[in-house]
Amino acid sequence: MPKQFHDQVLSADSLDQIFREARSYNGWLDKEVTDDQLHAIYELMKMGPTSANMQPARIVWVKSDEAKARLVDRVSDGNKDKVKAAPVVALVGYDIDFHEELPWLFPHTDAKSWFDGDEQGRKEGAFRNSSLQGAYLIIAARALGLDTGPMSGFDADAVEKEFFGDNPKHKVNFICAIGYGDKASIFDRSPRPEFDKFNRIA
């Protein structure tokens, strides 16, 4: 990216670390991810923009051997080894009743009233904005020198019941392994389209 686009543009090395050279890992080195690192990820990801500053994401950081064993039983066969080997697996969930927190998260107006009585609208908002927050989690982890491996392939009902307290208003969006990726576990990068393939400027 040319320097003239922005006076504070990140270095090429930083952009490589976060985007161009970053990969989704399937295997992990036997290297600890500390609780302090998880807190650091959250401190960055929470700053990402969301609608009306809603914070619907509810994250369970699965780190202990006991918790990982419970998660392994609830993911697809292709993801079991990934979960076992990962130092941490973040369960990126969301709270359908996120609007209850809006009076202090977005005090400029009565944003809570926008969602009162509209559970379908809350479901859409919670899913959309927790997806954003999950993406910020990935970017934050990469910026802090960690690797990630986002995954589908799990029994959502079972994961929610086991890790989200069987709260019907808490749902799981996706799961994401976090650690130090084993380069032997990945294949060559798949193609990425050029701008004109899927974009137009109107």
N, C-alpha and C positions, 0 to 999 in steps of 0.2 A: 504494500500500500504506500503510495507516495506520501512523503512527509507533509506536503502542503495540504492534505486533507484535514489535518487537525494538529495543532501545536503540541498536543499531549499524546499523540499516537503511541501505542505500545511498541516495544522493539520487535524486530523480526523474530528473535529468539522466543520472546514471550508469546507471540501469535502462533509460532510453531508448537510451543508447549501446550497451549490451550486448544488449538484447532488443527493446524495443518499436519502436525506429526503425532497428535494424540490418537489413540486407538481405543476400541472397546475390547477389553481383555477377557479371555476365557480361562486363563490360569494365573496363579499368583505365587510370588516369592514368599518364603517363610520369614516375613518381616512384619513386626507389630505396627499397627495403627493405634495411636494413643487416644485416650479420651480428650486430651487437649486438642488434638488435631480435629476430632469430630466437632468440638465446640467452635474451632476456628472456621470450619466449613460452614457451620450454621450462621456464624456472625457475618460471613460474606453473603451467603445465599439469601438471608432475610432482607437484604438491602435491594434486591431485584424488584423491579416494578410489577405491581399487580393492580387489578381493578379496585379502585377505592381503598387501596392499601389493605385489602382483605388478605388474611394469612390462613387459608384453609388447610394447608399442608400439616399433616400430623405424621411425624417420622418416628419409627422404632428402629434403633440402631442395634442390629443383631450381632453381638460380638462374642458372647460366652459360648463355650463348646456345647453347653446344655441347650441354649437357645438355638444355636445353629442346627443341632440335631432335630429339634422340633420343626424348624423351617425345612430341612431336607425332606422330611416326610410329606411336605405340602407343596413341593415343586415338581415339575416334570422330570422324567428320567434324564433328559439332556442337561438339566441344570443342577442336578444333585452334586456332582463333583465340583462344580463352580462354587456352590454355596459352601461345601465342606472346606475348600481350600482358601476361600477369601478371608482375610482378617476381619472384615466387617461387611455386613449386608444391610443396606438401608432399605427399610420398607416405607416407601413414599405413599402415604395415605392422605385422606382428606376428610374434613368434617362438614357434613351437609348443613349443620347449624352454625357455620362459621360466622353468620351475621350477628350472633349474640355478642361477639367481641368488637363489633364495629364502632360502638359508641366511644371507645378509647383509642381504637386504631385509626379511625377517621372522624375526628371530633368536629370537623368543619361544618357538618350538616347531619341531619338525621338519616344516615345511610342505612341503618338497620331497618327502617320502615320500607325501604325499597324491596326488601326480601321477605318481610313478614307475610305469612299466608301463601307464599309461592314456593313450595318445596321443589317443584320441577326446575324453576329458575335458579334456586340455590344449588341443586345438583349440577346443573350446567356450569354455573359460575365456579363451584368448588372444583369440579373436574378440570376445567380449563385453566384455572389459576394455580392449582396444585401441579399441573403439568409444567407450567412455567417455572414454578418453584423447584420442581425436580430437575429441570434443565439447568437452573442456576446452581443447584447442588453439584451437578456434574462439572460445570465450569469452575466453581469454587474449588472443588477437590483438585482439579487439574492445575489451577493457578497456584495451589499450595504444594505442588510436587507429587501428588498422588495420581493413581490411575483408577479408572472406573470400568464397570461392565454392567450396563443396564440390561434388564431381562424382563420379558413376559414369561409365560410358561409356568403358571402356578395355579393352585386351587384358591381362588379369591375368597370364597366363603370360608374355607378352612383357615386361611391365613388371618382373615378378619376375626374369626372366632377365637383363634389361639393368641393373637398378638394385640388385638384392639379391644379386648374385653367384651366381645360379643355385643358391642354398642351398635345398634342398627344405623346410626347416623355417621359412623366412621367406616369408610371404605378404603380399600387399597387400590392405588393407581398402577404403580409398577415397582419393581425391586431393582436395587443397584448395588453390585459388589464394589467395594472400595479397598484399595491396597496398593501394592507395588507389583505391576503387571510382569508376568513372565513372557518375554518376547518370543519364546519358543511355542507359545500357545496360540499365536495369531498367524493368519495367512496374509498374503499381499493385500493391500488396500483395494477395496472394490471401487469401480468407477464412480466419479462424481460428475454431474452434468454441467455443461457450460451455461452461462447466464441465459442465453437466448432459448434454451431448450424448454424451460418451464416458467419463464418470466416475460413480462412486457411492461413497459413504462407507458402509462396512459396519459 
